[in-house]
Amino acid sequence: MSEGESGQDAGAPQEAPKQDPRSGVSRRGLLARVGAAALIGAGTGLGAGEVLSPRADTAADTGTPPRLRMSGAHAPDGGPGRLQTGITGTPPAFAHVLALDLAGSGGEGGSSAADTRERAAEVLRAWTAAADRLHEEGPAAALPGAPSAGLLPASLGVTAGLGASLLAAAGLQDARPEAMAELPSFSTDALREEWCGGDLLLQVGAEDPVVAAAAVQHLLGRAGGRVRVRWSVRGFRRTAAAAEDPGATPRNLMGQIDGTNNPAPESPLLQRTVQVGRGVGPEWMAGGSYLVVRRIRMLLDDWFGEDVGHRERVIGRDLPTGAPLGQQRAGAEVDLTARDAEGRPRIPEHAHIRLASPQNNLGARMLRRGYSFDEGWRGDGTRDAGLLFMAWQADPARGFAAVQRNLADAGDALNEYTRHEGSALFAVPPAARNGGYLGQDLLEA
Protein backbone atom coordinates (compact mmCIF):
# COMPACT_ATOMS: atom_id res chain seq x y z
CA MET A 1 0.00 0.00 0.00
CA SER A 2 1.35 3.42 -0.88
CA GLU A 3 2.06 5.87 1.95
CA GLY A 4 -0.28 8.44 0.49
CA GLU A 5 -3.20 6.03 0.38
CA SER A 6 -2.75 4.73 3.91
CA GLY A 7 -2.32 8.14 5.47
CA GLN A 8 0.71 6.85 7.38
CA ASP A 9 4.39 6.85 6.59
CA ALA A 10 5.92 3.40 7.05
CA GLY A 11 9.27 5.02 7.68
CA ALA A 12 8.06 7.48 10.29
CA PRO A 13 9.29 7.14 13.89
CA GLN A 14 7.18 4.83 16.00
CA GLU A 15 5.04 6.45 18.65
CA ALA A 16 5.90 5.84 22.28
CA PRO A 17 4.21 2.78 23.85
CA LYS A 18 0.73 3.69 25.02
CA GLN A 19 -0.91 2.32 28.13
CA ASP A 20 -4.37 0.86 27.70
CA PRO A 21 -6.36 2.33 30.59
CA ARG A 22 -8.89 -0.48 30.43
CA SER A 23 -6.50 -3.36 30.94
CA GLY A 24 -3.17 -2.12 32.21
CA VAL A 25 -1.60 -3.88 29.20
CA SER A 26 0.77 -1.59 27.29
CA ARG A 27 1.76 -1.86 23.67
CA ARG A 28 5.30 -2.48 24.92
CA GLY A 29 3.99 -5.46 26.88
CA LEU A 30 2.22 -6.83 23.83
CA LEU A 31 5.32 -6.58 21.69
CA ALA A 32 7.39 -8.17 24.41
CA ARG A 33 5.17 -11.25 24.13
CA VAL A 34 5.89 -11.39 20.44
CA GLY A 35 9.60 -11.49 21.25
CA ALA A 36 12.02 -11.34 18.37
CA ALA A 37 9.17 -11.45 15.88
CA ALA A 38 8.63 -7.77 16.62
CA LEU A 39 12.11 -7.06 15.28
CA ILE A 40 11.25 -8.34 11.83
CA GLY A 41 7.64 -7.17 12.00
CA ALA A 42 4.37 -9.01 12.02
CA GLY A 43 1.07 -8.78 10.19
CA THR A 44 -1.78 -10.43 8.36
CA GLY A 45 -2.83 -10.08 4.78
CA LEU A 46 -4.81 -12.45 2.62
CA GLY A 47 -2.84 -15.64 3.17
CA ALA A 48 -1.01 -14.90 6.37
CA GLY A 49 0.39 -17.66 8.52
CA GLU A 50 0.94 -20.11 5.70
CA VAL A 51 3.04 -23.17 6.60
CA LEU A 52 6.08 -24.01 4.54
CA SER A 53 5.59 -27.70 3.92
CA PRO A 54 2.58 -30.03 3.88
CA ARG A 55 2.26 -31.97 7.12
CA ALA A 56 -0.17 -34.42 8.65
CA ASP A 57 -1.49 -31.72 10.95
CA THR A 58 -2.28 -29.22 8.20
CA ALA A 59 -5.12 -29.26 5.72
CA ALA A 60 -6.53 -27.35 2.79
CA ASP A 61 -9.54 -25.13 3.33
CA THR A 62 -11.89 -26.88 0.94
CA GLY A 63 -15.32 -25.98 -0.25
CA THR A 64 -16.82 -29.36 0.55
CA PRO A 65 -19.85 -28.64 2.73
CA PRO A 66 -19.80 -30.07 6.25
CA ARG A 67 -22.58 -32.21 7.66
CA LEU A 68 -26.01 -30.66 7.65
CA ARG A 69 -26.51 -30.68 11.42
CA MET A 70 -23.92 -29.29 13.80
CA SER A 71 -23.53 -29.38 17.57
CA GLY A 72 -25.17 -26.63 19.56
CA ALA A 73 -23.66 -23.85 21.61
CA HIS A 74 -23.30 -26.25 24.55
CA ALA A 75 -20.35 -28.61 24.89
CA PRO A 76 -21.51 -32.09 23.78
CA ASP A 77 -20.35 -33.76 27.00
CA GLY A 78 -21.48 -30.94 29.26
CA GLY A 79 -17.90 -30.08 30.17
CA PRO A 80 -15.99 -26.85 29.58
CA GLY A 81 -13.11 -26.41 27.23
CA ARG A 82 -14.68 -27.10 23.82
CA LEU A 83 -14.47 -24.65 20.96
CA GLN A 84 -17.76 -23.19 19.87
CA THR A 85 -19.40 -24.20 16.61
CA GLY A 86 -18.23 -22.22 13.58
CA ILE A 87 -14.50 -22.08 14.31
CA THR A 88 -13.07 -25.34 12.96
CA GLY A 89 -14.13 -27.58 10.11
CA THR A 90 -14.97 -26.57 6.56
CA PRO A 91 -16.44 -23.07 6.46
CA PRO A 92 -19.95 -22.91 4.98
CA ALA A 93 -20.51 -20.99 1.76
CA PHE A 94 -22.16 -17.98 3.39
CA ALA A 95 -21.45 -16.10 6.60
CA HIS A 96 -22.90 -13.01 8.23
CA VAL A 97 -20.54 -11.41 10.76
CA LEU A 98 -21.86 -8.68 13.03
CA ALA A 99 -20.34 -6.53 15.76
CA LEU A 100 -22.90 -5.22 18.23
CA ASP A 101 -22.82 -2.71 21.03
CA LEU A 102 -24.78 -3.30 24.20
CA ALA A 103 -27.43 -0.64 24.70
CA GLY A 104 -26.58 1.41 27.77
CA SER A 105 -22.97 0.21 27.97
CA GLY A 106 -20.21 2.66 28.74
CA GLY A 107 -22.31 4.53 31.26
CA GLU A 108 -25.04 5.62 28.83
CA GLY A 109 -28.23 6.63 30.57
CA GLY A 110 -26.65 6.19 33.98
CA SER A 111 -26.11 2.43 33.52
CA SER A 112 -23.83 0.92 36.13
CA ALA A 113 -21.29 -1.85 35.59
CA ALA A 114 -23.69 -4.25 37.30
CA ASP A 115 -26.47 -3.25 34.88
CA THR A 116 -24.14 -3.86 31.95
CA ARG A 117 -23.18 -7.31 33.22
CA GLU A 118 -26.82 -8.27 33.69
CA ARG A 119 -27.79 -7.01 30.24
CA ALA A 120 -24.89 -8.87 28.63
CA ALA A 121 -25.85 -12.04 30.50
CA GLU A 122 -29.44 -11.74 29.26
CA VAL A 123 -28.27 -11.45 25.65
CA LEU A 124 -25.79 -14.32 25.83
CA ARG A 125 -28.28 -16.51 27.68
CA ALA A 126 -30.86 -15.90 24.96
CA TRP A 127 -28.34 -16.50 22.16
CA THR A 128 -27.09 -19.74 23.72
CA ALA A 129 -30.60 -21.19 23.95
CA ALA A 130 -31.52 -19.95 20.48
CA ALA A 131 -28.34 -21.31 18.91
CA ASP A 132 -28.98 -24.77 20.33
CA ARG A 133 -32.39 -24.88 18.70
CA LEU A 134 -31.21 -23.32 15.44
CA HIS A 135 -28.40 -25.87 15.11
CA GLU A 136 -30.78 -28.75 15.71
CA GLU A 137 -33.92 -27.67 13.87
CA GLY A 138 -33.01 -24.67 11.74
CA PRO A 139 -34.67 -21.23 11.68
CA ALA A 140 -37.78 -22.53 9.93
CA ALA A 141 -38.78 -24.37 13.11
CA ALA A 142 -37.59 -21.71 15.53
CA LEU A 143 -39.24 -18.79 13.75
CA PRO A 144 -42.80 -19.40 12.46
CA GLY A 145 -43.32 -17.87 9.04
CA ALA A 146 -39.56 -17.56 8.47
CA PRO A 147 -38.31 -17.11 4.89
CA SER A 148 -36.36 -20.35 5.40
CA ALA A 149 -39.56 -22.43 5.59
CA GLY A 150 -38.99 -25.73 3.85
CA LEU A 151 -35.18 -25.46 4.13
CA LEU A 152 -32.90 -27.70 6.18
CA PRO A 153 -30.49 -26.19 8.74
CA ALA A 154 -27.88 -26.28 5.92
CA SER A 155 -24.79 -26.56 8.16
CA LEU A 156 -25.98 -23.60 10.20
CA GLY A 157 -23.43 -22.50 12.80
CA VAL A 158 -23.65 -19.71 15.37
CA THR A 159 -20.61 -18.29 17.18
CA ALA A 160 -20.58 -15.52 19.80
CA GLY A 161 -17.76 -13.50 21.33
CA LEU A 162 -17.00 -10.51 23.58
CA GLY A 163 -15.03 -7.34 22.91
CA ALA A 164 -12.73 -5.50 25.31
CA SER A 165 -15.12 -2.54 25.40
CA LEU A 166 -17.78 -4.75 27.00
CA LEU A 167 -15.42 -5.92 29.73
CA ALA A 168 -14.50 -2.31 30.47
CA ALA A 169 -18.14 -1.18 30.67
CA ALA A 170 -19.01 -4.18 32.85
CA GLY A 171 -16.25 -3.40 35.37
CA LEU A 172 -14.39 -6.57 34.46
CA GLN A 173 -11.02 -5.05 33.58
CA ASP A 174 -9.25 -7.38 36.00
CA ALA A 175 -10.65 -10.38 34.10
CA ARG A 176 -9.41 -9.11 30.75
CA PRO A 177 -6.86 -11.59 29.35
CA GLU A 178 -3.44 -10.33 28.36
CA ALA A 179 -4.17 -11.78 24.91
CA MET A 180 -6.92 -9.15 24.54
CA ALA A 181 -4.40 -6.30 24.57
CA GLU A 182 -5.26 -3.65 21.99
CA LEU A 183 -3.83 -4.54 18.58
CA PRO A 184 -0.89 -2.35 17.59
CA SER A 185 -1.13 0.10 14.70
CA PHE A 186 0.29 -1.13 11.41
CA SER A 187 1.85 1.08 8.75
CA THR A 188 -0.65 -0.15 6.16
CA ASP A 189 -3.78 0.57 8.24
CA ALA A 190 -6.44 2.78 6.68
CA LEU A 191 -9.00 2.02 9.37
CA ARG A 192 -12.44 3.60 9.49
CA GLU A 193 -14.13 3.86 12.86
CA GLU A 194 -17.48 2.59 11.61
CA TRP A 195 -15.90 -0.77 10.74
CA CYS A 196 -13.91 -1.28 13.95
CA GLY A 197 -14.52 -2.63 17.45
CA GLY A 198 -17.72 -3.82 19.10
CA ASP A 199 -18.96 -5.10 22.46
CA LEU A 200 -20.23 -8.41 21.09
CA LEU A 201 -19.54 -10.64 18.11
CA LEU A 202 -22.12 -12.72 16.28
CA GLN A 203 -21.07 -15.01 13.44
CA VAL A 204 -23.76 -16.93 11.59
CA GLY A 205 -22.75 -19.29 8.78
CA ALA A 206 -24.77 -21.62 6.55
CA GLU A 207 -24.69 -23.32 3.16
CA ASP A 208 -27.74 -21.28 2.16
CA PRO A 209 -27.97 -17.45 2.41
CA VAL A 210 -31.68 -17.50 3.25
CA VAL A 211 -31.05 -19.82 6.20
CA ALA A 212 -28.26 -17.53 7.44
CA ALA A 213 -30.41 -14.40 7.07
CA ALA A 214 -33.34 -15.97 8.91
CA ALA A 215 -31.06 -17.10 11.75
CA VAL A 216 -29.60 -13.58 12.11
CA GLN A 217 -33.11 -12.13 12.26
CA HIS A 218 -34.10 -14.61 14.96
CA LEU A 219 -30.99 -14.01 17.09
CA LEU A 220 -31.32 -10.23 16.94
CA GLY A 221 -34.98 -10.57 17.82
CA ARG A 222 -34.10 -12.63 20.89
CA ALA A 223 -31.70 -9.90 22.00
CA GLY A 224 -34.52 -7.37 21.74
CA GLY A 225 -33.56 -3.76 22.37
CA ARG A 226 -30.51 -4.73 24.41
CA VAL A 227 -28.13 -4.46 21.44
CA ARG A 228 -27.60 -2.32 18.37
CA VAL A 229 -25.58 -3.28 15.32
CA ARG A 230 -22.25 -1.45 15.07
CA TRP A 231 -21.15 -2.98 11.77
CA SER A 232 -21.91 -6.07 9.71
CA VAL A 233 -20.47 -7.85 6.70
CA ARG A 234 -22.17 -10.55 4.63
CA GLY A 235 -19.52 -12.87 3.27
CA PHE A 236 -19.57 -15.59 0.64
CA ARG A 237 -17.40 -18.30 -0.85
CA ARG A 238 -17.98 -20.43 -3.90
CA THR A 239 -20.53 -23.16 -3.31
CA ALA A 240 -19.69 -26.83 -3.66
CA ALA A 241 -22.50 -27.20 -6.21
CA ALA A 242 -20.78 -24.74 -8.58
CA ALA A 243 -17.29 -26.20 -8.27
CA GLU A 244 -15.75 -28.54 -10.82
CA ASP A 245 -13.83 -30.01 -7.87
CA PRO A 246 -15.80 -29.52 -4.62
CA GLY A 247 -12.74 -30.60 -2.63
CA ALA A 248 -10.48 -27.87 -4.03
CA THR A 249 -9.50 -24.85 -1.96
CA PRO A 250 -11.71 -21.86 -2.93
CA ARG A 251 -10.44 -18.63 -4.48
CA ASN A 252 -10.97 -15.06 -3.33
CA LEU A 253 -12.05 -12.15 -5.55
CA MET A 254 -8.45 -11.66 -6.73
CA GLY A 255 -8.53 -15.16 -8.18
CA GLN A 256 -6.07 -16.32 -5.53
CA ILE A 257 -6.45 -19.74 -3.91
CA ASP A 258 -6.99 -18.71 -0.29
CA GLY A 259 -6.76 -21.01 2.71
CA THR A 260 -4.06 -23.59 2.02
CA ASN A 261 -2.34 -25.48 4.82
CA ASN A 262 -4.50 -24.45 7.73
CA PRO A 263 -4.12 -26.56 10.90
CA ALA A 264 -6.17 -29.74 10.41
CA PRO A 265 -9.22 -30.37 12.63
CA GLU A 266 -8.43 -32.19 15.87
CA SER A 267 -4.69 -31.97 15.19
CA PRO A 268 -2.14 -31.06 17.89
CA LEU A 269 -1.12 -28.09 15.73
CA LEU A 270 -4.68 -26.74 15.78
CA GLN A 271 -4.89 -27.16 19.55
CA ARG A 272 -1.58 -25.32 20.04
CA THR A 273 -2.36 -22.61 17.50
CA VAL A 274 -6.05 -21.91 18.04
CA GLN A 275 -7.23 -23.09 21.44
CA VAL A 276 -6.41 -21.38 24.73
CA GLY A 277 -4.89 -23.85 27.16
CA ARG A 278 -5.73 -24.19 30.81
CA GLY A 279 -3.56 -22.05 33.04
CA VAL A 280 -2.96 -19.56 30.22
CA GLY A 281 -4.81 -16.45 31.27
CA PRO A 282 -8.16 -16.38 33.10
CA GLU A 283 -10.10 -19.60 33.52
CA TRP A 284 -13.18 -18.28 31.70
CA MET A 285 -11.26 -18.45 28.40
CA ALA A 286 -9.77 -21.94 28.88
CA GLY A 287 -10.69 -23.93 25.78
CA GLY A 288 -11.81 -20.85 23.85
CA SER A 289 -10.09 -18.80 21.15
CA TYR A 290 -9.41 -15.22 20.04
CA LEU A 291 -10.67 -13.81 16.77
CA VAL A 292 -9.15 -10.96 14.78
CA VAL A 293 -11.47 -9.66 12.05
CA ARG A 294 -10.13 -7.43 9.27
CA ARG A 295 -12.25 -5.85 6.54
CA ILE A 296 -9.82 -5.69 3.62
CA ARG A 297 -10.92 -3.84 0.50
CA MET A 298 -9.31 -5.08 -2.71
CA LEU A 299 -8.41 -2.65 -5.49
CA LEU A 300 -9.72 -5.05 -8.10
CA ASP A 301 -9.50 -2.70 -11.09
CA ASP A 302 -5.83 -2.10 -10.37
CA TRP A 303 -5.19 -5.79 -9.73
CA PHE A 304 -6.76 -7.07 -12.93
CA GLY A 305 -5.08 -4.25 -14.85
CA GLU A 306 -1.77 -6.06 -14.24
CA ASP A 307 -0.65 -9.00 -16.38
CA VAL A 308 -0.86 -12.50 -14.94
CA GLY A 309 2.91 -12.80 -14.56
CA HIS A 310 3.05 -9.71 -12.35
CA ARG A 311 0.15 -10.94 -10.22
CA GLU A 312 1.89 -14.28 -9.75
CA ARG A 313 5.09 -12.57 -8.58
CA VAL A 314 3.10 -10.43 -6.11
CA ILE A 315 1.56 -13.54 -4.52
CA GLY A 316 4.42 -15.98 -5.11
CA ARG A 317 2.11 -18.59 -6.62
CA ASP A 318 1.02 -19.76 -10.05
CA LEU A 319 -2.50 -18.33 -10.32
CA PRO A 320 -4.13 -21.12 -12.39
CA THR A 321 -2.90 -23.96 -10.15
CA GLY A 322 -2.08 -22.21 -6.87
CA ALA A 323 1.32 -23.92 -6.80
CA PRO A 324 4.27 -22.00 -5.32
CA LEU A 325 6.36 -20.56 -8.16
CA GLY A 326 8.70 -23.26 -9.42
CA GLN A 327 6.44 -26.07 -8.16
CA GLN A 328 3.61 -28.06 -9.76
CA ARG A 329 0.97 -28.49 -7.04
CA ALA A 330 -0.87 -26.07 -4.75
CA GLY A 331 0.10 -28.20 -1.76
CA ALA A 332 3.76 -28.44 -2.72
CA GLU A 333 6.42 -27.32 -0.29
CA VAL A 334 7.25 -23.62 -0.48
CA ASP A 335 10.99 -23.51 -1.00
CA LEU A 336 12.19 -20.01 -0.13
CA THR A 337 15.77 -20.89 -1.09
CA ALA A 338 14.98 -21.99 -4.66
CA ARG A 339 16.54 -19.91 -7.46
CA ASP A 340 16.03 -19.78 -11.20
CA ALA A 341 18.67 -20.28 -13.90
CA GLU A 342 19.81 -16.67 -13.51
CA GLY A 343 20.24 -17.02 -9.76
CA ARG A 344 17.16 -15.00 -8.79
CA PRO A 345 14.80 -16.25 -6.05
CA ARG A 346 11.86 -18.14 -7.55
CA ILE A 347 9.71 -16.64 -4.82
CA PRO A 348 10.40 -12.87 -5.12
CA GLU A 349 11.78 -11.00 -2.14
CA HIS A 350 8.53 -9.12 -1.46
CA ALA A 351 6.10 -11.87 -2.50
CA HIS A 352 3.17 -12.31 -0.15
CA ILE A 353 3.79 -15.97 0.67
CA ARG A 354 7.47 -15.33 1.47
CA LEU A 355 6.75 -12.58 4.00
CA ALA A 356 3.74 -14.41 5.48
CA SER A 357 5.55 -17.72 5.98
CA PRO A 358 6.22 -18.98 9.52
CA GLN A 359 9.90 -19.20 8.56
CA ASN A 360 9.97 -15.40 8.39
CA ASN A 361 7.76 -14.91 11.46
CA LEU A 362 9.33 -17.19 14.07
CA GLY A 363 6.76 -19.91 13.40
CA ALA A 364 3.71 -17.66 13.85
CA ARG A 365 0.53 -19.38 12.67
CA MET A 366 -3.23 -18.99 12.88
CA LEU A 367 -6.41 -20.60 11.53
CA ARG A 368 -7.53 -18.46 8.58
CA ARG A 369 -11.19 -18.41 7.52
CA GLY A 370 -11.76 -15.75 4.90
CA TYR A 371 -14.93 -14.70 3.11
CA SER A 372 -15.34 -12.45 0.10
CA PHE A 373 -17.68 -9.47 0.31
CA ASP A 374 -19.11 -7.27 -2.44
CA GLU A 375 -21.11 -4.17 -1.51
CA GLY A 376 -21.13 -2.73 -5.02
CA TRP A 377 -19.73 0.76 -5.58
CA ARG A 378 -19.20 3.67 -3.24
CA GLY A 379 -20.45 7.19 -3.86
CA ASP A 380 -17.09 8.17 -5.35
CA GLY A 381 -17.34 5.36 -7.90
CA THR A 382 -14.77 3.04 -6.30
CA ARG A 383 -15.54 -0.65 -5.88
CA ASP A 384 -16.37 -1.75 -2.32
CA ALA A 385 -15.40 -5.41 -2.45
CA GLY A 386 -12.72 -7.54 -0.89
CA LEU A 387 -12.03 -10.01 1.88
CA LEU A 388 -13.43 -10.39 5.36
CA PHE A 389 -10.31 -11.91 6.89
CA MET A 390 -10.82 -13.86 10.11
CA ALA A 391 -7.87 -15.20 12.07
CA TRP A 392 -8.44 -17.57 14.99
CA GLN A 393 -5.61 -18.07 17.46
CA ALA A 394 -4.71 -18.72 21.08
CA ASP A 395 -2.77 -15.44 21.31
CA PRO A 396 -3.12 -12.65 18.72
CA ALA A 397 0.30 -11.22 19.63
CA ARG A 398 1.96 -14.46 18.57
CA GLY A 399 -0.34 -15.05 15.60
CA PHE A 400 -2.01 -12.26 13.68
CA ALA A 401 -0.02 -9.32 15.07
CA ALA A 402 3.32 -11.04 14.46
CA VAL A 403 2.55 -11.80 10.82
CA GLN A 404 0.76 -8.54 10.02
CA ARG A 405 3.62 -6.35 11.17
CA ASN A 406 6.00 -8.22 8.88
CA LEU A 407 3.65 -7.88 5.90
CA ALA A 408 3.23 -4.18 6.61
CA ASP A 409 6.81 -3.21 7.41
CA ALA A 410 8.79 -5.56 5.16
CA GLY A 411 7.01 -4.37 2.01
CA ASP A 412 4.54 -7.11 1.06
CA ALA A 413 3.92 -6.55 -2.66
CA LEU A 414 0.22 -7.22 -2.11
CA ASN A 415 -0.12 -4.06 0.00
CA GLU A 416 -0.32 -2.00 -3.19
CA TYR A 417 -3.63 -3.67 -4.05
CA THR A 418 -5.38 -3.87 -0.66
CA ARG A 419 -6.67 -1.50 2.03
CA HIS A 420 -7.23 -2.60 5.63
CA GLU A 421 -10.30 -0.54 6.54
CA GLY A 422 -11.86 -2.46 9.43
CA SER A 423 -10.43 -4.22 12.48
CA ALA A 424 -11.77 -5.87 15.62
CA LEU A 425 -10.59 -8.30 18.28
CA PHE A 426 -12.93 -10.58 20.23
CA ALA A 427 -12.55 -13.19 22.95
CA VAL A 428 -14.65 -16.23 22.02
CA PRO A 429 -15.17 -18.30 25.18
CA PRO A 430 -15.58 -22.08 25.03
CA ALA A 431 -18.92 -23.75 24.47
CA ALA A 432 -21.26 -23.43 27.43
CA ARG A 433 -21.76 -26.18 29.96
CA ASN A 434 -25.13 -27.90 29.91
CA GLY A 435 -27.64 -25.67 31.66
CA GLY A 436 -25.36 -22.66 31.33
CA TYR A 437 -24.72 -19.97 28.74
CA LEU A 438 -21.79 -18.57 26.83
CA GLY A 439 -19.56 -16.33 28.92
CA GLN A 440 -21.27 -17.28 32.18
CA ASP A 441 -18.00 -17.93 34.00
CA LEU A 442 -16.94 -14.35 33.25
CA LEU A 443 -20.18 -12.51 33.92
CA GLU A 444 -21.06 -14.37 37.12
CA ALA A 445 -17.60 -14.82 38.60
ABEGO torsion letter per residue (X at the ends): XBAAAAGBBAABBBBBBBBBAAAGBBAAAAAAAAEAAAAAEBBBBAABGBBABBBAABBBBBABBBBABBBBABBAAGBBGBBBBGABEBBBABBBBBBBBBBGBGGBGGBBAAAAAAAAAAAAAAAAAAAAAAAAAEAAAABBGBAABGBBAGGBBBBBBBBAAAAAAAGAAAABBAAABBBBBBAABABBAAABEEABBBBBBBABAAAAAAAAAAAAAAAEAABBBABBBBBBBBBAAABABAABBBBBAAGBBBGBGBBBBGBAAAAAAABBBBGBEBAAABGBBBBBBBBBBBBAAAAAABBAAAAAAAAGBBAAAGBBBGBABAABBBBAABBBAAGBBABBAABAAAAABAAAAGGBBBBBBBBBBBAEBBAAGBBBBEBBBBBBBABAAABAAAAAAAAAAAGBAAAAABBBABBBBBBBBBBBBBGBBBGAAAAAX
